[in-house]
Amino acid sequence: MAATSQKLVFAGTPEFAAQHLKALLDDGHHDIVAVYTQPDRPAGRGKKPRPSPVKQLAEQAGITVYQPLNFKDQADRDALAALGADLMIVVAYGLILPQAVLDIPRLGCVNVHASLLPRWRGAAPIQRAIEAGDSETGVTIMQMAAGLDTGDMLRKVHCDIGPHDTSASLHNRLAEMGGPALIDAINQLASGTAQPEVQDDALSNYAAKIDKQEGEINWQRSAAEIDRQIRAFIPFPVCYTSVGEDRLRVWQAEPTSGDGSPGEILSCDKHGIVIACGEGALRLLSLQLPNARQMAVADVLNGHAARFSVGTVLGAT
């Protein structure tokens, strides 16, 4: 069945959202009449206002961009209503939309969420899935409701989580999967063939926003838990510990065998630095010292081997 053309409004901000906007533009079956995104924020060393990835893509495509702080002002809601959209697509927009906004488009608002709902609701579903040791995740397309990621589900696609996946690698796979799933859901809504599925609230967990302090490694935890923590927090905030008075960022590690006091260096060579954990041990493979770039352990040891002698305890104050 050929897709029925609709007037769409797209709302999103980061790269994940921009990839979904690109999928809609490449599909070419719908008229994107406007794009909403967060106001330009200071970024980079110069802290100059920088447009979001969604804004950059929209401007390249010649689409009108709106950047309200929120929708509390009636004038902003009136401007949205004046667009006469059939449907509003919301992907990592960064604003909680009130019911008055959700009701404006003819077919309501649809959200793309990077989790197999209702498993992880909230701001950081990719990170929390890895951190918790989930074996799979995915993308859910849902009809938006007033609650936090509580709306009826329109389409779900599944994705395995591998033992070496980071939030960065998983983000990229989910972004690729989400576009086709979104287009399918839009076409089903347009044709009247959508079959919404109610979420089971009892199966939900809250994926809280990531706090920088969560990146600190507690070596009392098991090697498996710390490994998941490290992978979950790449590229942000990146897990860290201390070596002496310096902060050491850990970019890559792997569980291994070993026994010793938590945080103790058990062995150290070009293949990795083995650290005792509360259960098992962790081999550090890629590190970053202060004012230095991320490097493989072999390169770190070329100039700093004395700092990682066997028996040294990481995280000690």
N, C-alpha and C positions, 0 to 999 in steps of 0.2 A: 504494500500500500504506500502510495506516495505521501510524503510528509505534508501536513497542512501548515501553510505559512502563518506565523503568529508575530505579533508585535511584542518584543521582549525588552525589559529593562534588566541590566546586569549590575549587580552590586558585589564588589570584592576589592581586595587590597594587595596581598602579597603575591609572590610568584606562583604559588599553588592555584590561586584564583585566576591569574593571568593565563595559565595553561588551559583552563576551562573556557575562558573567553576566546582564546585562539581556536579551540575546538569548534565552538559555535560559529566563529567567523569562517573557518575552513569548510564547515558543513554547508553554509550558504543558503539554507532553506528558510531561515527566519530573519525578520527585520529587527535588528538591535537599535532601538530608537534613542537610547541613552545609557550611560554608564555612571554608576555612583561608586565613589571610593573615598577613603579617608583623606583629610586635608594633608597637604605636603608637610613632611616632618623633617627637622634638622638631621643630617646624617653625614658621615665621613669626618675627616679631620677638621675641615673648615666649618662643620656644623651648618652648612647651607641647606635650605629647604630642598628636599628631593621628592619628586613625584613618585607615587607608588608604581610598581610594575604594571598594574592594571591601567592606571592613567596613561602611562607611556604607550601601551599597546592601543588603547582606545584612541588616543590622539593620532597615532600612526594610521589608524583605520578611518579617521575623520568622523568619529562619533562624539557627540556632545557629552561633556563630563560635568557632573555635579559633585560638590564636596561639602555637604552640610556637616556641621559639628554633630548634630543629632536631628531628630525629627520632632522636637518639642515645639518648634515654631510652626504655626498653622500655614505660613507661607511656603515652607518646605514641603509640607504634605500636599498643598494645593498644586505645587509645581509638579510633583510626582503624578497626581491624578490627571493633570492636564496632558500628560504624555499618552493617555489612553491605552496603556499596555494591557495585553492579554495575560501576561505572566511576568513575575519578577524572579530572576535567578540570583540567589545569594550564596557566595562562596567565600568564606573567611573574610567577611566584610569588616568585622571589628566593632560593630554596633549591635545592640539588642534592639530589634524592631518592635515597637508597640503594636498592639492589635489593630489600632487605627490605620497603621501602614500596611499590615498584612492583608487587610480587607480591601485595599485600593485596587489592585489589578483584578481583572475579570475572573481569572482562575487562581487567584491568590499568589503565594510566594513559595518557591521551591528552594531547598537548601542542599548543598553537596557537603557531606560530612565524612571525614577520613576514618571511619570505624564501621564495624558491622554492628549497627545499633540493634538493641539498646546497650551493648557491651560497654562502650566508653562514651559518655556524654560530657561535653565541656571543651575547654580550650586546647588541650594537649593530648588528643587521642592516640597519635602515632607514638609519641614518647612513652605514654603510660602502657601501651600494649607491649612494647619491647621490655620495659622495666618489669612488668608483671610476669614475663615469661610466656606470653600468649604464643601459640603456634601458628595462628592465622589472624588476619585482619581484613580490611577491605574498604569499600566505599559504599555509602548508603545515600540514595537520593530520597529526600522526604518532603512531604508537604509541611510547610512551617506552621507551628502553633505558638501560643504565647509562652509555653514552658521552654526549658533549656533542652533543645534537641529531642523533644518529646513527640514530634508530629508523626503522622502515619507514613509508613515506608512505601515508596513507589518502586524502587529498584535497588538491588544489592549485588555487588560483585566481590568475589573473594580473592584473597592474596595470601600466600604462605609467608611466614616470617622465618627466615633462615638463621642459622647459628652465628653468622657473621654480619647480619643486617644491622645497619645503624638507622637512626631516624632520617638521616640524609638519603640513604639508598632507598628506604621504604617510601619516603615522601615522593621521590621521583617516579617510582613504579605506580603508586596510587594516583598521582597526577595524570599519568598516561591512561590509566584505566577509567578514571572518573569522567572524562569527556564523552566517550561513546555511551556510557551508562546514562549520563545526563541527557544526551540527545534522544535516546530511547524513551526515557521518562517523559520528556517534553512532547514527543510525538504521540505517546499513549494518552496524555492529557488532552491533546488537541483532537484526537480521534474518538475520545470518550471510552477508550478500552482499558484505561488504568484500573488496577485492582489494589487499592491502598490496603496495607497491612498494619494493624494496630500494634504498637510496641508493648512488650511485657515489662512494666516498670520494675518488677522484682528482680530482673536480670541486669539492671543498669548499675554502672559504677561512675563516679565522678572523676573526670580527667582534668584535675586542677592545673591551672597555668603554671609553667615551670618557673621556679625561683632560683636565682643564681646560687644561693646557699645550699641547694640540694646537690650541687656538684661535688661537695667535699666527700672524699672516700673515707668510710669507716672500716678499717681493716679487721674489725671484730666480726664483720659479716662474712658470709661464705664467698668463695671465689666465684661461684656461679652468679650470685646476686650482684657482686661488684662488676662482673663482666657485663651483665645486662644494663646496669646503671651507666657504665661507660658508653656502651653502644647507644643507649637511649638518649644521652645528652650530647650527641654529635649531630649537628654542628654547634649547638648551644645548650647549656653554657660551657660545656667541656668539663669533664671531671678533673679534680685536682687533689693533690696531697702536698705534703711539705718534705723537703730534704734540707735538713738544717733550718735556716731561717728563710729559705726561698720556697716559693710556690712552684710546684711541678705539675704541669698539665699532662694528662694521660689521654692520648688519642687512639691508641690501639693496644689491646691486651688479649690474652687467651687463658682459660683455666688450665691448670696443670697439677701435678702431684707435688707434695712437699709438706713438711711439718716444722713448725717453729712458732715463736711468739708473733701475734698479729702485727703486721707492718715490717717484720724483720726481713732483710735481704738474705736469701738463702744461697743464691748463686748469681753470678754476673759475668756475662761474656757477650760476644757480638750477636749471639742468637736471642738475647733477651735478659732481662733482670727479673729473677724469680722472687716474689714476695709472699711470705706466709700470710694466710688469712685465718679467720675464725674457723673455717673448714676448708681444707685444700689450700691451694696456692695459685697465684696469678703471675703469668709471664708478661711483663711489660715489653711492648714491641716498638712503640712510637711515642716520643715524649717531646715536651716543649719547656725549656728553661726560661726564666725571665729575660726579656729583651732579646729573645732568639726565636727562630722559626721552628716549626714542627720538624722533627728529624727522627730517622730510624735510630734505635738504641746503639747500633754500632757506631754511628756518627757522633752521638752524644758522648759516648765513652772515649772517643779519640781525644777530647779535650778536658773531660771531667771524670775520668775513671775513679780518681781518689774519693770522689763524693759518694760513690756507690759501692764501697767496700762491703764484703760479706760481714754481716752482723749489725750494720747500720739499720736503724729503725725509721721507717718513713712515717710521717704524721706525728712524730714525737715533738713535744714542745719543751 
